[in-house]
Amino acid sequence: MQPIKEVAAAYGIGEDDLELYGKYKAKLTDELWEQVKDRPNGKLVLVTAINPTPAGEGKTTTTVGLGEAFGKMGKKAIIALREPSLGPCFGVKGGAAGGGYAQVVPMEDLNLHFTGDFHAITSANNLLAALLDNHIQQGNALGIDPRQIQWKRCVDMNDRVLRNIVVGLGAKGDGMVREDHFVITVASEIMAILCLADNMEDLKNRLGKIIVAYNFAGEPVTAEQLHAVGSMAALLKEALKPNLIQTLEHTGALVHGGPFANIAHGCNSVRATKTALKLADVVVTEAGFGADLGAEKFLDIKCRKAGLKPDAVVLVATVRALKYNGGVPKDQLSAENLEALEKGIVNLEKHIENLQKFGVPVVVTLNSFISDTEAEYAYIKKFCEDRGCEFALSEVWAKGGEGGIALAEKVMETLENKPTQYHVLYPDEMSLKDKIDTIAREIYGADGASFAPAAAGLWLGFLFLLALDHIIPHLHWGSAQPEGPSSRLRRTTMMVLAVTLHNIPEGMAVGVVCAGYLAGDTEITAMGVLALSLGIAVQNFPEGAIVSMPLRAEGEGKLRAFAGGVLSGVVEPIGALVTILAAELLVPALPYLLGFAAGAMLYVVVEEMIPEMSQGRHSHIGVLAFAAGFSVMMVLDVALG
């Protein structure tokens, strides 16, 4: 490594414009920006990738290697990266400094505490949480509804037991008891705000607009109303300044901010990118996850808000990842397989199509592996060129900048001969619903976004149980008046029918979840299916006793009473099996079926657990009113985020 002062000097940055954090890393002063802000911008190149796979793609490695390659070609280049989170660093993903001979250093500092930016963001976030709870404790002058608190605490670690917690337990002075939540620091709103802020004034303005809760009148309460902005800004004062380190080949790297692309915008800070554009002829930056997330948010959000105009996009893939998308197991990816490559390359094709919609020229690169074959390279090269994309191999992992010269030449050729026609996918003034609809159609190939399935399914579930309540004669425990049509059935038989009736949605709930898991829904795990099944199975024991004991009291023999309890629960596996079969035949209807099961379960819970709901001539009105209120709030929650 070179002393960071020497790296900075190559970009015309003097020692007075550096705030040193040891010998090899530094922050750039606010004064530096004032000196360079009127310079013309260099070219902006975004590095993105196909959807992440266990086979690996290598966005950061490619970004670092491309920057080094431009240096080998005599170009003044700098890279702009995100800071890594401690959670992934100590998880499966590992560090985020690149790989092989295409790394930024000091790697161990970057992957751990670095310059303390993430700690400052965590502190500012939790300061606001503490001020919020203290305000409620000290008289609650703003009338904050503790049931409508939106602000979450954060910690820079994957500590899943903190995701859903209860706070305020203990004495009166320990605060109000309420449900609370933690998120990882990189998913916090403070992180997203810091990375979009131009300066301290802009940062304060954005912090002040944070909605932390709603009052009892349903009005939003902001951080500004809590007088939290000044204190938060003080904690973030140093974190707002970009960090400068270097690659193994001494190319400068502005590493600053690290929001996740699946939750926030997934790009490094606006300040780092803007500063880099004033310091170099070519700036290479990256966006998180696949191009459908990180690149879309970079192009639609970051560039729009910061006034940036990207000149080219490098789309990273690997032969291994494309074969994995084609159905090849991870342990068999080393063998040549053109058939699987043909199947899996549709993922690359969709990302090319998506990126071209923004009017920015695309260069596809393959992060090469020793197991790749010439036939596979030739197939992908022709595929890309047929779609109007330049193509180049990248060998930066093994060779550093030298291995990226072929890619750098293609990028430079693109910058010189294919002027960008950059534009966003949707206008600022478009409604939130229409923006979501646009992304669903243009990026994911959907017919559009619908907010109806859950609500529609919920109502179908409610109405289904309501219909059964009217069709089947039954008697609730503790009630003297049977429900449903007139019947000469014995009281005990009607009690069995009441329990049996309400066991149907329980079986449907298990069936729907099983069907979702079998259909490949990544949000449903085998453990989730097992937990739900066991939970419902366990509660069937006392439910069976509720049936058996009255039967025995009415004079039935032990065997008949036991059989009645068992038979009341038989509808559950039948209901589960029928639902699974129906879901497999109608996979697109799965959201409706999930809503259906939830609606049926809620009907039972409301009717049985709220006694007033099942009393009097008009007992069903209360249940239906609950359904109406619940569905309205559910739709609003989805539509408004």
C-alpha positions in Angstrom: 0.0 0.0 0.0 1.0 3.6 -0.6 0.4 6.2 2.1 -3.0 7.7 1.4 -1.5 11.1 1.0 0.4 9.9 -2.1 -2.8 8.3 -3.5 -4.7 11.6 -2.9 -1.9 13.6 -4.5 -2.4 11.8 -7.8 -5.9 13.3 -8.0 -4.8 16.8 -7.0 -5.9 16.5 -3.4 -3.6 18.2 -0.9 -2.8 17.2 2.6 -5.0 20.0 4.0 -8.0 18.5 2.3 -7.6 15.1 4.1 -8.7 14.1 7.6 -6.3 11.2 8.2 -7.5 8.0 9.9 -4.0 6.4 10.3 -1.6 6.1 7.4 -3.8 4.4 4.7 -7.3 5.9 5.0 -8.7 9.4 5.2 -11.9 11.4 4.9 -12.2 14.3 2.4 -13.0 17.7 3.8 -16.0 19.8 3.0 -13.5 22.5 1.8 -12.3 20.1 -1.0 -15.8 20.0 -2.5 -16.0 23.8 -2.6 -12.7 23.8 -4.5 -13.7 21.2 -7.2 -17.5 21.6 -7.5 -17.3 23.8 -10.6 -15.1 21.4 -12.6 -16.6 19.4 -15.5 -17.8 15.9 -14.7 -15.9 12.8 -15.8 -17.7 9.8 -17.4 -19.9 7.8 -15.1 -19.9 4.0 -15.5 -22.3 1.8 -13.4 -21.4 -1.8 -12.7 -24.3 -4.1 -12.0 -25.1 -7.8 -12.4 -27.5 -10.6 -13.1 -29.5 -11.8 -10.1 -27.2 -13.2 -7.3 -26.7 -16.9 -7.2 -24.6 -19.2 -5.0 -22.3 -19.6 -8.0 -21.2 -16.0 -7.6 -21.0 -13.0 -10.0 -18.4 -10.5 -8.8 -19.7 -6.9 -9.1 -17.2 -5.4 -6.6 -14.3 -7.4 -8.0 -15.2 -6.2 -11.5 -15.6 -2.6 -10.4 -12.2 -2.6 -8.7 -10.5 -4.4 -11.6 -12.1 -2.1 -14.2 -10.8 1.0 -12.4 -7.4 -0.5 -12.2 -7.5 -1.4 -16.0 -8.3 2.2 -16.9 -5.2 3.2 -14.9 -3.1 0.7 -16.9 -4.4 2.4 -20.1 -3.2 5.8 -18.8 -6.7 7.0 -17.9 -7.4 9.0 -14.8 -9.9 6.8 -13.1 -11.4 6.4 -9.6 -13.9 4.0 -8.1 -16.9 4.7 -5.8 -18.0 1.8 -3.6 -20.3 1.1 -0.7 -19.0 0.3 2.8 -19.7 -3.3 3.9 -22.0 -4.1 6.8 -20.7 -6.2 9.8 -23.7 -8.5 9.4 -22.8 -10.0 6.0 -19.1 -9.7 6.8 -19.6 -12.2 9.7 -22.3 -14.1 7.8 -22.3 -16.3 4.7 -21.4 -13.4 2.3 -18.1 -12.4 3.9 -16.3 -9.1 3.1 -17.0 -6.6 0.4 -13.6 -5.5 -0.7 -13.4 -7.3 -4.1 -11.3 -10.4 -4.6 -8.0 -11.8 -5.8 -5.9 -9.0 -7.4 -8.9 -6.7 -7.7 -9.3 -5.6 -4.1 -9.4 -2.4 -2.1 -7.1 -2.0 0.9 -6.8 -1.9 3.9 -9.3 -4.7 3.5 -9.5 -5.7 7.2 -10.2 -2.1 8.2 -12.9 -1.6 5.6 -14.7 -4.8 6.6 -14.7 -4.0 10.3 -15.1 -0.5 11.8 -13.4 1.5 9.1 -13.9 5.2 9.9 -16.9 4.7 12.2 -19.6 5.8 9.7 -21.9 2.9 10.5 -21.6 3.4 14.2 -22.5 7.1 13.8 -25.6 6.1 11.7 -26.6 3.5 14.4 -26.2 6.1 17.1 -28.3 8.7 15.3 -31.0 6.2 14.5 -31.3 5.0 18.1 -31.1 8.5 19.5 -34.3 9.3 17.6 -35.9 6.1 19.0 -34.9 7.1 22.5 -36.2 10.6 22.1 -39.5 9.2 20.8 -40.0 6.9 23.8 -38.9 9.6 26.2 -41.4 12.0 24.7 -44.3 9.5 25.3 -43.0 8.9 28.8 -42.8 12.6 29.7 -46.3 13.6 29.0 -46.7 12.9 25.3 -47.4 16.5 24.3 -47.7 15.5 20.6 -50.4 12.9 21.4 -48.4 10.0 19.8 -50.3 6.8 19.5 -48.0 4.0 20.9 -49.8 1.6 18.6 -48.7 3.5 15.5 -45.0 4.0 16.1 -43.1 3.5 12.8 -39.5 4.1 13.8 -37.4 1.1 14.5 -34.1 0.7 16.4 -31.1 -0.7 14.6 -27.8 -2.6 15.1 -25.2 -3.4 12.5 -25.5 -7.2 12.9 -27.8 -10.0 11.8 -29.3 -10.4 15.3 -32.6 -11.9 14.4 -33.9 -12.3 17.9 -34.2 -8.5 18.1 -36.4 -8.2 15.0 -39.6 -8.4 17.1 -39.4 -7.5 20.7 -41.3 -6.0 23.6 -39.9 -2.9 25.4 -40.8 -0.9 28.5 -41.1 -3.9 30.8 -40.4 -3.2 34.4 -41.3 -0.2 36.6 -43.4 2.8 35.5 -40.3 4.8 35.0 -39.0 2.3 32.4 -41.4 3.6 29.7 -44.6 2.4 28.1 -44.8 -1.3 27.3 -45.1 -1.8 23.5 -44.0 -3.9 20.7 -40.8 -2.7 19.0 -38.4 -3.8 16.3 -34.7 -3.7 15.2 -33.4 -3.6 11.7 -29.8 -3.9 10.5 -28.1 -0.5 10.2 -27.7 -0.7 6.4 -31.5 -1.1 6.2 -32.2 2.0 8.2 -33.7 5.2 6.8 -30.8 7.2 8.2 -28.4 5.2 6.0 -30.5 5.9 2.9 -30.8 9.6 3.8 -27.1 10.0 4.4 -26.3 8.5 1.0 -28.7 10.9 -0.8 -27.8 14.1 1.1 -25.7 16.7 -0.8 -24.5 18.6 2.3 -25.3 19.2 5.9 -28.2 21.5 5.2 -29.7 18.9 2.9 -29.1 16.2 5.5 -30.9 18.1 8.2 -33.8 18.8 5.9 -34.2 15.1 5.1 -33.8 14.1 8.7 -36.5 16.5 9.8 -39.1 14.9 7.4 -38.7 11.4 8.9 -42.1 10.1 10.0 -41.6 8.4 13.3 -45.2 7.7 14.4 -48.8 8.8 14.0 -50.8 10.6 16.7 -54.3 9.7 17.9 -55.9 11.8 15.2 -54.0 9.7 12.5 -51.6 12.6 11.6 -47.9 12.0 11.0 -45.3 12.9 13.7 -41.9 13.8 12.4 -38.3 13.9 13.8 -38.4 17.7 13.5 -41.5 17.9 15.8 -39.5 15.9 18.3 -36.6 18.4 18.0 -34.3 15.6 17.2 -32.6 16.9 14.0 -29.8 18.9 15.6 -28.6 16.1 17.8 -28.8 13.6 15.0 -26.9 15.9 12.6 -24.2 16.3 15.2 -23.7 12.6 15.4 -23.5 12.3 11.6 -21.2 15.3 11.0 -18.1 13.2 10.3 -20.0 10.3 8.7 -21.2 12.7 5.9 -17.7 13.1 4.6 -16.5 10.5 1.9 -13.7 8.1 2.7 -10.6 7.6 0.5 -8.6 4.4 0.3 -6.9 2.6 -2.6 -6.9 -0.6 -4.7 -3.9 -3.0 -4.7 -2.7 -1.1 -7.8 -3.1 2.3 -6.0 -6.2 3.5 -7.9 -8.2 5.8 -5.6 -11.4 4.4 -4.1 -14.1 6.6 -2.5 -15.9 4.2 -0.2 -18.9 5.7 1.5 -22.3 4.6 2.7 -23.8 1.1 2.3 -27.6 0.8 2.0 -29.1 -2.5 1.0 -30.6 -2.6 -2.5 -33.5 -4.9 -1.5 -34.6 -2.4 1.2 -33.2 1.0 0.3 -31.6 2.4 -2.9 -28.4 0.2 -2.7 -25.9 2.8 -3.9 -22.9 4.6 -2.4 -23.3 8.2 -1.3 -24.2 11.0 -3.7 -21.4 13.1 -2.2 -18.8 10.4 -2.9 -20.0 9.9 -6.5 -20.2 13.7 -7.2 -16.8 14.3 -5.7 -15.3 11.4 -7.8 -16.7 12.9 -11.0 -14.8 16.1 -10.3 -11.5 14.3 -9.6 -11.2 11.8 -12.5 -11.9 11.3 -16.2 -13.8 8.0 -15.5 -15.7 7.0 -12.4 -16.7 3.4 -11.9 -19.4 2.7 -9.3 -21.6 -0.2 -8.4 -25.1 -0.9 -7.2 -26.2 -3.8 -4.9 -28.0 -7.0 -5.8 -29.1 -7.7 -9.4 -29.8 -5.0 -12.0 -33.6 -5.3 -11.3 -32.9 -3.9 -7.8 -29.7 -2.0 -7.5 -29.4 -0.7 -11.1 -33.0 0.3 -11.3 -32.8 2.3 -8.1 -29.5 3.8 -9.1 -31.0 5.0 -12.4 -34.5 5.8 -11.1 -33.7 7.2 -7.7 -30.1 8.2 -7.1 -29.4 9.7 -10.6 -32.8 11.5 -10.6 -32.3 13.0 -7.1 -28.6 13.9 -7.6 -28.8 15.1 -11.2 -26.4 12.5 -12.4 -26.3 11.2 -16.0 -24.7 7.7 -16.4 -22.8 7.1 -19.6 -22.6 3.3 -19.6 -23.6 0.2 -17.7 -21.4 -2.9 -17.2 -23.5 -5.9 -16.6 -21.6 -8.7 -14.9 -22.4 -12.4 -15.3 -20.6 -15.7 -15.0 -20.9 -18.9 -17.0 -21.4 -20.7 -13.8 -24.2 -18.5 -12.6 -26.0 -18.8 -16.0 -25.8 -22.6 -15.9 -27.0 -22.5 -12.3 -30.1 -20.6 -13.6 -30.4 -23.3 -16.2 -31.0 -25.9 -13.5 -27.4 -27.3 -12.9 -26.6 -28.1 -9.3 -23.8 -26.0 -7.7 -21.5 -29.0 -7.5 -21.8 -29.7 -11.2 -21.1 -26.3 -12.6 -17.6 -27.0 -13.8 -18.6 -29.2 -16.7 -19.5 -27.7 -20.0 -23.2 -27.6 -20.5 -24.5 -25.5 -23.5 -28.1 -26.8 -23.0 -28.2 -25.5 -19.5 -26.5 -22.3 -20.6 -29.2 -21.7 -23.2 -31.9 -22.2 -20.5 -30.3 -19.9 -17.9 -29.2 -17.1 -20.2 -32.8 -15.8 -20.2 -31.9 -14.1 -16.9 -29.1 -12.2 -18.6 -31.4 -11.4 -21.5 -34.1 -9.8 -19.2 -31.5 -7.6 -17.5 -30.2 -6.4 -20.8 -33.7 -5.6 -21.9 -34.4 -3.8 -18.6 -31.2 -1.7 -18.8 -31.8 -0.7 -22.4 -35.1 0.8 -21.4 -33.2 3.6 -19.6 -31.3 4.6 -22.8 -27.9 3.8 -21.4 -25.5 1.7 -23.5 -24.8 -1.7 -22.0 -21.5 -3.7 -22.0 -21.8 -7.3 -20.8 -18.8 -8.9 -19.1 -18.1 -12.4 -18.0 -16.2 -12.8 -14.7 -14.1 -15.7 -15.9 -13.4 -19.0 -14.1 -10.9 -21.7 -15.0 -13.7 -24.2 -15.6 -15.3 -22.0 -18.4 -14.9 -23.3 -22.0 -14.4 -21.5 -25.3 -17.7 -22.8 -26.6 -19.6 -21.3 -23.7 -17.8 -17.9 -24.2 -18.6 -18.0 -27.9 -22.3 -18.7 -27.3 -22.7 -15.8 -24.7 -20.7 -13.4 -26.9 -23.0 -14.0 -29.9 -26.1 -13.8 -27.7 -25.0 -10.4 -26.3 -23.9 -8.9 -29.7 -27.2 -10.0 -31.3 -28.9 -7.8 -28.7 -26.8 -4.7 -29.4 -24.4 -5.1 -26.4 -20.7 -5.0 -26.4 -19.1 -8.0 -24.8 -15.7 -8.7 -23.1 -14.2 -11.2 -20.7 -12.9 -10.1 -17.4 -9.9 -11.8 -15.7 -9.4 -9.2 -13.0 -9.5 -11.6 -10.1 -6.5 -13.5 -11.4 -4.6 -10.6 -13.1 -5.8 -7.4 -11.6 -5.9 -4.4 -13.9 -4.1 -6.3 -16.7 -7.0 -8.8 -16.7 -9.5 -6.0 -17.2 -8.0 -4.2 -20.2 -10.2 -6.0 -22.7 -13.3 -4.9 -20.7 -11.9 -1.3 -20.2 -11.4 -1.0 -24.0 -14.9 -2.0 -24.7 -16.2 0.4 -22.1 -14.1 3.2 -23.5 -15.2 2.4 -27.0 -18.8 2.6 -25.8 -18.2 5.9 -24.1 -16.7 7.4 -27.2 -19.1 6.0 -29.8 -22.4 5.4 -28.1 -23.7 8.6 -26.4 -26.1 8.0 -23.5 -29.8 8.7 -23.9 -30.4 8.3 -20.2 -34.0 8.8 -18.9 -36.0 7.5 -16.0 -38.8 5.0 -16.2 -41.4 7.1 -14.5 -42.0 10.8 -13.7 -41.7 12.2 -10.2 -45.3 13.4 -10.2 -46.7 9.9 -10.9 -48.7 8.4 -8.0 -47.0 5.8 -5.8 -49.4 3.1 -7.0 -48.6 3.9 -10.6 -44.9 3.9 -9.9 -45.1 0.4 -8.4 -47.2 -0.7 -11.3 -44.6 0.7 -13.8 -41.7 -1.2 -12.1 -43.8 -4.4 -11.9 -44.5 -4.2 -15.7 -41.3 -2.8 -17.1 -38.7 -4.5 -14.8 -40.4 -7.8 -13.8 -42.6 -8.5 -16.8 -45.8 -8.5 -14.7 -49.2 -7.4 -16.0 -49.2 -4.8 -13.3 -49.3 -4.6 -9.5 -52.4 -5.6 -7.7 -53.4 -4.7 -4.2 -56.6 -6.8 -4.4 -55.7 -10.5 -4.0 -55.2 -10.4 -0.2 -58.3 -8.4 0.4 -60.4 -10.4 -2.0 -59.2 -13.7 -0.5 -59.9 -12.4 3.0 -63.5 -11.6 2.1 -64.0 -14.9 0.4 -62.8 -16.7 3.5 -65.2 -14.6 5.7 -68.1 -15.2 3.4 -67.4 -18.9 3.1 -67.6 -19.4 6.8 -70.6 -17.2 7.1 -72.4 -19.3 4.5 -71.6 -22.5 6.3 -72.8 -20.9 9.5 -76.2 -20.4 7.8 -76.3 -23.8 5.9 -75.2 -26.2 8.7 -77.1 -26.5 11.9 -74.8 -26.2 14.8 -74.6 -25.2 18.5 -71.8 -23.2 20.1 -70.5 -24.2 23.6 -72.3 -22.2 26.3 -75.1 -21.1 23.9 -78.7 -22.3 24.3 -79.8 -21.2 20.8 -78.7 -23.2 17.8 -77.5 -21.5 14.6 -78.3 -22.4 11.0 -81.5 -23.9 9.6 -84.1 -25.6 11.9 -83.1 -29.1 12.6 -84.1 -32.1 14.7 -80.5 -33.0 15.3 -79.5 -33.6 18.9 -77.7 -30.8 20.8 -74.6 -32.9 21.0 -74.6 -33.5 17.3 -74.9 -29.8 16.6 -72.0 -29.1 19.0 -69.9 -31.6 17.1 -70.9 -29.8 13.8 -69.9 -26.4 15.3 -66.4 -27.6 16.1 -66.1 -29.4 12.8 -67.2 -26.3 10.9 -64.6 -24.2 12.4 -61.9 -26.8 11.9 -62.2 -26.4 8.1 -60.2 -23.1 7.9 -57.5 -24.6 10.1 -56.9 -27.4 7.6 -57.1 -24.9 4.7 -54.4 -22.7 6.4 -52.0 -25.7 6.6 -52.8 -26.7 3.0 -52.2 -23.2 1.6 -48.9 -22.9 3.4 -47.8 -26.4 2.2 -48.9 -25.5 -1.3 -46.9 -22.3 -1.2 -43.8 -24.2 0.0 -44.2 -26.8 -2.8 -44.7 -24.1 -5.4 -41.2 -22.7 -4.5 -42.3 -19.6 -2.5 -39.0 -18.5 -0.9 -40.8 -16.7 1.9 -42.2 -20.1 3.1 -39.8 -22.5 4.7 -40.1 -26.1 5.6 -39.8 -25.2 9.3 -42.6 -22.6 8.9 -44.9 -25.3 7.5 -43.9 -27.7 10.3 -44.4 -25.0 13.0 -47.9 -24.1 11.7 -48.9 -27.7 11.4 -47.7 -28.6 14.9 -49.3 -25.5 16.4 -52.7 -26.3 14.9 -52.3 -30.0 15.7 -51.5 -29.3 19.4 -54.6 -27.1 19.9 -56.8 -29.9 18.5 -56.3 -31.8 21.7 -58.3 -29.5 23.9 -60.7 -28.9 21.0 -61.3 -32.6 20.8 -62.0 -32.7 24.5 -64.5 -29.9 24.1 -66.4 -32.2 21.8 -65.9 -35.5 23.7 -66.8 -34.3 27.2 -70.3 -33.0 26.4 -71.0 -36.1 24.5 -70.0 -38.2 27.5 -72.1 -35.9 29.7 -75.1 -36.5 27.5 -74.8 -40.3 28.1 -72.7 -41.4 25.2 -70.3 -44.3 25.7 -66.6 -43.6 26.1 -65.8 -45.0 22.7 -68.5 -42.9 20.9 -67.5 -39.8 22.8 -63.9 -40.3 21.9 -64.8 -41.0 18.2 -66.8 -37.8 18.1 -63.8 -35.8 19.2 -61.5 -37.4 16.7 -64.0 -37.1 13.8 -64.5 -33.4 14.4 -60.8 -33.0 13.5 -60.7 -35.3 10.5 -61.9 -32.4 8.3 -58.5 -30.6 8.9 -56.3 -33.1 6.9 -59.0 -33.4 4.3 -59.3 -29.6 4.0 -55.5 -29.4 3.8 -55.3 -32.0 1.1 -58.0 -30.5 -1.0 -56.4 -27.0 -0.7 -53.0 -28.3 -1.7 -54.5 -30.0 -4.8 -56.4 -26.9 -5.7 -53.3 -24.7 -5.2 -51.2 -26.9 -7.4 -53.7 -26.6 -10.2 -54.1 -22.9 -9.7 -50.7 -21.6 -8.7 -51.5 -18.0 -9.8 -54.4 -18.1 -7.3 -52.1 -18.8 -4.4 -52.3 -15.2 -3.1 -56.1 -15.4 -3.1 -56.0 -18.8 -1.4 -53.7 -17.5 1.3 -56.1 -14.6 1.9 -59.0 -17.1 1.9 -57.5 -19.2 4.6 -56.6 -16.1 6.7 -60.2 -14.8 6.3 -61.7 -18.0 7.4 -59.4 -18.2 10.4 -60.1 -14.6 11.4 -63.8 -15.3 11.2 -63.5 -18.1 13.7 -61.2 -16.1 16.0 -63.5 -13.1 16.0 -66.7 -15.0 16.5 -65.3 -17.3 19.2 -62.9 -15.0 21.1 -65.0 -11.8 21.2 -68.2 -13.0 23.0 -70.2 -10.0 21.9 -69.7 -10.9 18.3 -71.7 -14.1 18.6 -74.7 -12.7 20.7 -78.1 -11.5 19.6 -80.1 -11.6 16.4 -77.6 -9.5 14.4 -74.4 -11.3 15.6 -72.9 -11.5 12.1 -72.9 -7.7 11.6 -70.1 -7.2 14.1 -68.0 -9.9 12.3 -68.6 -8.3 8.9 -67.8 -4.9 10.3 -64.5 -6.3 11.6 -63.8 -7.8 8.2 -64.4 -4.5 6.5 -62.1 -2.5 8.8 -59.4 -5.1 8.6 -59.4 -5.3 4.8 -59.3 -1.5 4.5 -56.3 -1.2 6.7 -54.6 -4.1 5.0 -55.0 -2.5 1.5 -53.8 0.8 2.8 -50.8 -0.8 4.4 -49.8 -2.5 1.1 -50.6 0.5 -1.1 -48.8 3.1 1.1 -45.9 0.9 2.2 
